[in-house]
């Protein structure tokens, strides 16, 4: 760690937080301040802020220093840090790895994708296979894919995704439940088929390449890494060649099954496949830790201060990746230095407003998002509020602020009364609300508000919408800079837009903190009924 750089950075954090030039009753939002914070967090010296790395530690200390300078309270029983224990696995060099079907071998990282696994570091599995449709045991969307199938001791093979026409956010949640469903029916593995729908989201090379990336999971009280299922022994993806081999002689041709994923109507039925499958993978595993950084602004109302509104933004990024022209640092300026800078600007606004919110606020810069929302999930399962209760959450993740946005997409807003706070905030700024333009991207389950939804907390995560130049700007970023080395300070930021995004999120959080009633799930809402069944509900 560059200690001189760290010392200068922490001093800058304190000086930046102590800028008292604003009118105390009317907090101002500064694009220049946001730019300064993004520039620091995306600096090459932080080497991409990979979870558990020295660069991430520098970023965490910077955020903690900013929280302290603002006068927030340490959020974890006197500490700024909630250390998250992780198990990290990577592919064992030189070890055999892949899937064999009818004597033909399909290499891991090329034809199939079996991620490293710290729960099962050395695996050699041979088993029968069963096609299970989408692999969904979900009567709420009309899916009962395991009906009549015996998968006990076998490997389930499922189409990626969910049936076309199913409610997108409910179905996106169910997509994350597939491993649990497979294990509940006795399967020892779940392999996903690469479908035309998935191909629109991610190229096969990207999925196959995950086999050579590190895999990280947080460690539970039992000392075991927290894999889905829990800990279903075998998971991964079959590429086109491996899938074609596995479905040779199948009752329904693979091409017909894949075509069905793009159509509404009858859903593919499962059947036993005629092939055994042998899978082998070997991983090197170790233990690491990385902190969530937590600051609290105590509420002013004696009756409401034990209710907490949480603002989250993930502090981590990818670290070093495949070099491009000699540059291997994934700086993560938009993803998600921008979200953290927004968090810091919102925290400043709460402090400088001159009016302490009625409910308490937790500002959380969380770790491990890029590895699967791990820091936020750990925080949701290990709350720091004592006898209090988290009642609402606003997540800040990768606003693509390269233009003056006209609309926003509010993931999760229509499930609870948080939607009213969103509507009021954006209306005050002349901003419109747009529906999710790309439901196939399942953004709802890919951001840090989702673990809190599963903990029963109404939550929202705002993205910039497609109106005006929005769709083109988003596509340009996703195609040319997302998770690449050029997500850095050289891209065309609109810092005024960044300040406006911070203002909107502040207004949402402020209303949630000051309203008479806490956010409520709507009556009959799927997520409210499933995860907060006994909580009071609101009429729409």
MARLUM-412591 format. One record per residue (C-alpha): x, y, z; residue in three letters. Coordinates in steps of 0.001 Angstrom, whole numbers, padded with zeros to 6 digits, always signed. Each point is the difference from the previous one (the first is absolute). Layout:
<bafis>
XYZALA...
</bafis>
This chain:
<bafis>
+000000+000000+000000UNK+001320+003496-000919UNK-000127+001593+003464UNK+000925+003490-001240UNK-002831-000126-002521UNK-002385-001245+002701UNK+000978+002784+002417UNK-000553+002678-002635UNK-003304-001590-000993UNK-001319-000094+003549UNK+000961+003625+000533UNK-001824+000904-003202UNK-003027-001941+001173UNK-000135+001991+003226UNK+000484+003353-001744UNK-002620-000881-002603UNK-002544-000936+002639UNK+000686+003183+001960UNK-000817+002367-002878UNK-002568+002168+001753UNK-000856+002285-002897UNK-003609-001169-000322UNK-003131+001645+001376UNK-000822-002208+002988UNK-003744+000009-000732UNK+000335-000757-003707UNK+002597-002692-000712UNK+001631+000441-003383UNK+001179-002839-002209UNK+003374+000496-001605UNK+001124-001713-003166UNK+003548+001113+000792UNK-000026-001791+003370UNK-001404-003129-001596UNK+002677+000207-002703UNK+002729+000242+002637UNK-001267-003077+001845UNK-000411-002038-003183UNK+003496+000981-001136UNK+001521-001209+003253UNK-001927-003289+000162UNK+000725-000746-003661UNK+003710+000853+000242UNK+002454-002620-001270UNK+001609-000131+003455UNK-003110-001777+001298UNK+000480-002670-002696UNK-003697-000515-000660UNK-001151-000400+003659UNK-000316-003789-000160UNK-001699-001479+003068UNK+002570-000613+002736UNK+002855+001716-001863UNK+002302+002771+001283UNK-001690+002369-002472UNK-003390-000784+001463UNK+001422+000635+003474UNK+001132+003478-001090UNK-003484+000702-001356UNK-001605-001224+003221UNK+002232+002239+002133UNK-000795+002954-002257UNK-003762-000501+000453UNK+000367-000497+003763UNK+002029+003219+000254UNK-002691+001850-001921UNK-002713-001382+002273UNK+001986+001044+003068UNK+000603+003520-001327UNK-003725+000405-000651UNK-000692-000828+003631UNK-001740-003311-000592UNK+000174-002725+002630UNK+001907-003250-000669UNK-002599-002464-001212UNK+001164-003279+001495UNK+000095+000228+003781UNK+002726+002655+000108UNK+001760-000993-003227UNK-000360+001375-003519UNK+000552-003497-001346UNK-002075-003160-000143UNK+002567-002592-000976UNK-001464-002628-002317UNK+001738-003412+000017UNK+000345-001504-003468UNK+001096-003235-001610UNK+001779+000647-003297UNK+000516-002717-002602UNK+001910-000047-003267UNK+000583-002642-002622UNK+002883-002339+000823UNK+002658+000388-002697UNK+000689-003122-002051UNK-002777-002056+001584UNK-002561-001788-002214UNK-003173+002015-000377UNK-003057-000443-002170UNK-002904-002250-000905UNK+000038-003288-001889UNK-003097-001270-001851UNK+000008-003330-001831UNK+003786-000015-000123UNK+000301+003535-001366UNK+001733+002550+002244UNK-001118+003616+000208UNK+002580+002307+001488UNK-000803+002258+002914UNK+000339+003631-001003UNK-000638-000789-003658UNK-002943-002370-000550UNK-001398+000024+003534UNK+000290+002315+002989UNK+000529-001475+003466UNK+000938+002750+002412UNK+002615-000617+002723UNK-001610-001158+003228UNK+001366+000260+003544UNK-002681-002284+001479UNK+000958-002844-002367UNK+003622+000682-000981UNK+000583-003445-001567UNK-002863-001563-001922UNK-000448-003009-002240UNK-003682-000761-000589UNK-001657-002488-002349UNK-003787-000011-000102UNK-003095-000352-002154UNK-001529+003171-001371UNK-003579+001246-000173UNK-001340+002932-001984UNK-002237+002047+002331UNK-001343+002753-002249UNK+000855+003313+001641UNK+000677-001767+003285UNK-002719+001964+001783UNK-002259-001347+002708UNK-002109+003131+000074UNK-003789-000295-000150UNK-000236+003793+000408UNK+001040+000348-003648UNK-001570-003263-001151UNK+003244-002023-000003UNK+000254-003503+001459UNK+003001-001214-001960UNK+000976-002881+002304UNK-003427-001624-000108UNK+000290-003672-000892UNK+003811+000094-000195UNK+002433-001944+002154UNK+003186+002035+000487UNK+001181-001641+003209UNK+003752-000522-000172UNK+000000+001386-003543UNK+001043+003205-001737UNK-002842+002306-001010UNK+000447+001812-003320UNK-002088+003158-000430UNK-000611+002773-002474UNK+001517+003253+001252UNK-002522+002633+001028UNK-003748-000202+000384UNK-003052-000400-002283UNK-000689+002890-002324UNK-002929+002039+001254UNK+000539-000729+003704UNK+000060+003074+002307UNK+003587+001151-000441UNK+000985+000903+003579UNK-001735-003010+001577UNK+001526-002264-002628UNK+003413+001584+000467UNK-000191-000851+003691UNK-000998-003577-000803UNK+002972-000263-002355UNK+002208+000459+003073UNK-001857-002809+001767UNK+000714-002727-002552UNK+002860-001635+001907UNK-002150-000225+003127UNK-002839-001552-001988UNK+002304-002551-001624UNK+001451-001045+003340UNK-003453-000196+001582UNK-000947-002588-002625UNK+003134-002040+000707UNK+002218+001049-002908UNK+003773+000087+000537UNK+000567+002622-002664UNK-001587+002609-002247UNK+001443+000863-003399UNK-001497+002867-001992UNK-000395-000007-003766UNK+001209+002994-001988UNK-003197+001325-001590UNK-000705+002597-002698UNK-001401+002280+002725UNK+003232-000211+001996UNK+001992+000555-003193UNK-001625+003439-000299UNK+001317+000851+003470UNK+003462-001574+000069UNK+002158-001647-002685UNK+001008-003596+000687UNK+003687+000906+000248UNK-000809+002250+002953UNK-001816-002788+001850UNK+002653-002586-000841UNK+002711+002354+001237UNK-001498-000006+003503UNK+001657-003391+000477UNK+003339+001813+000183UNK-001157+002722+002390UNK+000061-000099+003767UNK-003177-000993+001794UNK-000799+001533+003395UNK-002682-000872+002570UNK-000517+001283+003526UNK+000486-002451+002842UNK-002883-000787+002318UNK-000020-000703+003729UNK+000486-003695-000815UNK+003358+000822-001583UNK-001217-000958-003485UNK-000145+002206-003091UNK-003503+001112-000872UNK-000648-001582-003412UNK-003530-000160-001467UNK-001987-003143+000632UNK+001365+000167+002654UNK+003248-001494-001299UNK-001340-001949-002952UNK+003053-002054-001023UNK+000116+000772-003745UNK-001104+003144-001809UNK+001036+001532-003284UNK-000863+000600-003643UNK-000002-002191-003095UNK+001104+001731-003174UNK-001553-000766-003397UNK+002303-002917-000893UNK-000325-001784+003337UNK-003766+000515+000029UNK-000346-001410-003503UNK+001881-003148+001037UNK-002040-000457+003171UNK-003292+000261-001891UNK+000878-002483-002744UNK-002954-002361-000258UNK-002121+002059+002426UNK-003819-000302-000258UNK-000186+003681-000963UNK+002751+001534-002153UNK+002161+002592+001714UNK-000679+002509-002782UNK-003732-000144+000735UNK+000573+000544+003716UNK+002248+002990-000613UNK-002448+001526-002465UNK-002788-000298+002590UNK+001836+002385+002335UNK-000787+002857-002366UNK-003735-000703-000181UNK-002944+000265+002339UNK-002302-002967+000246UNK+000584-003649+000928UNK+003146-000478+002078UNK+002552-002760-000642UNK-000676-003193+001947UNK+002777-001900+001718UNK+001266-003485-000757UNK+002825-002348+000860UNK+002998+000361-002285UNK+001741-003010-001487UNK+003484+001038+001055UNK+002101-000258+003102UNK+002237+002950+000705UNK+003383+000116+001707UNK+001120+003309+001481UNK+003370+000794+001522UNK+001404+003199+001446UNK+002677+000909+002515UNK+000322+003254+001921UNK+002466+001692+002298UNK-001760+001606+002960UNK+000992+002481+002689UNK-001625+002289+002575UNK+000019+003795-000263UNK-001961+002874+001498UNK-001227+003347-001249UNK-002086+002640+001798UNK-003294+001685-000550UNK+000491+003639+001048UNK-002889+001274+002117UNK-000887+003439+001346UNK-003153+000967+001894UNK-001839+003300+000312UNK-002220-000406+003053UNK-003626+001037-000426UNK-001596+002821+001970UNK-003431-001456+000776UNK-000047-002062+003220UNK-002719-002253-001432UNK+001553-000462-003438UNK+003770+000075+000544UNK+000124-003794+000437UNK-001330-000363-003540UNK+002820+000171-002550UNK+000166+001018-003637UNK+003066-001447-001742UNK+001846+001503-002963UNK+002320-002496-001684UNK+002652+000244-002697UNK+002532-002694-000811UNK+003598+001055+000490UNK+001683-002946-001713UNK+000765-000610-003657UNK+001857-002616-002045UNK+003633+000758+000820UNK+002295-001064-002823UNK-001399-001616-003135UNK+001234-001022-003452UNK+002420+002721-001211UNK-000891+002349-002846UNK+002974+001878-001439UNK+001933-000767+003165UNK-002726+001227+002374UNK-001500-002676+002278UNK-001654+002205+002659UNK-003802+000006-000010UNK-000376+003429+001612UNK-003776-000192+000425UNK-000630+003739-000235UNK-003664-000286-000953UNK-000258-003460+001594UNK-000098+000934+002797UNK+002214+002862+001097UNK-002857+002159-001234UNK-002486-001719+002299UNK+002308+000408+003019UNK+000600+003667-000825UNK-003795+000412-000180UNK-000289-001648+003426UNK+002551+002423+001448UNK-001762+002976-001552UNK-003336-001143+001427UNK+001579-000457+003435UNK+001373+003543-000192UNK-003443+001318-000934UNK-001644-001658+002990UNK+002605+001461+002342UNK+000006+003503-001532UNK-003772+000286-000388UNK-000280+001314+003542UNK-002926-002383+000603UNK+000778-003370+001518UNK-002195-002717-001566UNK-002622-001561+002241UNK+001147-003536-000734UNK+003617-001048+000225UNK+002039-000413-003196UNK+002635-002658-000677UNK+002451+000880-002770UNK+001545-003263-001195UNK+002852-000371-002495UNK-000147-003753-000499UNK+002507-002559-001216UNK-000255-003015-002281UNK-002737+001210-002352UNK+001841-001093-003107UNK+000258-003524+001448UNK-003753-000231+000536UNK-001408+002717+002326UNK+001967-001566+002852UNK+000626+002976+002264UNK-003604+001166-000117UNK-001244-003537+000550UNK+002277-000363+003021UNK-001216+003343+001386UNK-003632-001005-000522UNK+000587-003220+001954UNK+002260+001590+002647UNK-001751+003297+000820UNK+001763+002626+002091UNK-003097+001755+001331UNK-000304-001833+003331UNK-003631+000126+001095UNK-000845+002301-002908UNK-001338-000991-003407UNK+000967+000791-003572UNK-003233+001204-001632UNK+001135+001203-003435UNK+002980+000108-002341UNK+001235+002105-002915UNK+002792-001511-002107UNK+002449+001985-002139UNK+001606-001990-002795UNK+001667+001085-003227UNK-002029+002953-001237UNK+001281+000572-003522UNK+000310+003763+000310UNK+001378+000885-003410UNK-003025+002153-000952UNK-002706+002136+001607UNK-002567-002662+000816UNK-003736+000545-000470UNK-001383-003132+001647UNK+000852-002781+002428UNK-000826-003676+000438UNK-000785-000853+003631UNK+000612-003703+000616UNK-002230-001207+002810UNK-001985+003227+000399UNK-003351-001417-001079UNK+000004-002646+002733UNK-000287+002404+002932UNK-000822+003533+001070UNK+003598+000930-000797UNK-001401+000544-003473UNK-001857+003070+001306UNK+003251+001460+001348UNK+001659-000618-003360UNK-002884+001637-001863UNK+000097+003096+002212UNK+003780+000367-000266UNK+000231-000280-003761UNK-003071+002155-000610UNK+001615+002805+001996UNK+002897-000067-002481UNK-002078-000384-003170UNK+001173-003583-000505UNK-002229-002755-001348UNK-000319-003636+001121UNK+000491-002671-002682UNK-000615-003757+000094UNK+002904-002451-000158UNK+001129+000155-003638UNK+001923-003296+000164UNK-001695-002496+002346UNK+002137-002803-001431UNK+002980+001574+001793UNK-001660-000881+003374UNK+001481+003129+001593UNK-002397-000361+002934UNK+001997-002953+001373UNK+003430+001344-001001UNK+000296+003009+002301UNK+000568+000387+003729UNK-003601+000781+000912UNK-001040-003578-000826UNK+001432-001727+003123UNK-001982+002452+002127UNK-003155-000758-001983UNK+000546-003646+000938UNK+000377+001145+003623UNK-003457+001578-000199UNK+001131+003619-000427UNK-001687+002227-002613UNK+002787+001237-002247UNK+000726+001847-003221UNK+002928+000447-002362UNK-000094+002797-002578UNK+001508-000150-003464UNK-000009+002666-002659UNK-002697-000529-002612UNK-000094-000365-003784UNK-001629+003339-000855UNK+001818+002491-002214UNK+003639-001083-000374UNK-000350-002523+002834UNK-000392-003222-001982UNK+002938+000813-002278UNK+002232+001100+002893UNK-000801-003142+001991UNK+000693-002286-002943UNK+003265+001784-000704UNK+001185-000461+003587UNK-001104-003632+000295UNK+001583-000924-003321UNK+003225+001966+000208UNK+000892+000610+003663UNK-001996-002174+002431UNK+002400-002292+001916UNK+002842+001152-002226UNK+003207+001917+000683UNK-001382+003192-001566UNK-002708+000486+002625UNK+002250+002769+001269UNK+000161+003779+000278UNK+000580+000468-003729UNK-003613-000717-000942UNK-002412+002918-000616UNK-001568+000600+003423UNK-002776+002544+000461UNK+000705+001176+003554UNK-003143+002099+000138UNK-001975-003152-000709UNK+001905-001761+002782UNK-001014+002762+002437UNK-003631-000277-001116UNK+000062-003768+000570UNK+001354+000556+003509UNK-002721+002556+000706UNK-002794-002327-001133UNK+001219-002851+002178UNK+000427+002337+002964UNK-003591+001196-000402UNK-001256-003586-000080UNK+001938-000970+003115UNK-000992+003221+001781UNK-003697-000672-000572UNK+000328-003599+001186UNK+001801+001213+003113UNK-002543+002702+000859UNK-003357-001515-000968UNK-002390-000837+002836UNK-000180-003643-001070UNK+002918-002168-001116UNK+000046-001450-003514UNK-002619-002731-000380UNK-000319-002861-002433UNK-003230+000150-001973UNK-002731-002475+000828UNK+000267-003062-002195UNK+003486+000832-001239UNK+002016-003143-000677UNK+003116+001100+001870UNK-001834+001488+002944UNK-002118-003109+000467UNK+002972-002339-000378UNK+002629+001796+002064UNK-001973+002238+002383UNK-003240-001886+000422UNK-000781+001308+003489UNK+000943+003649-000601UNK-002766+002601-000463UNK-000849+000580-003650UNK-001239+003018-001929UNK-002793+000356-002533UNK+001088+000967-003482UNK
</bafis>
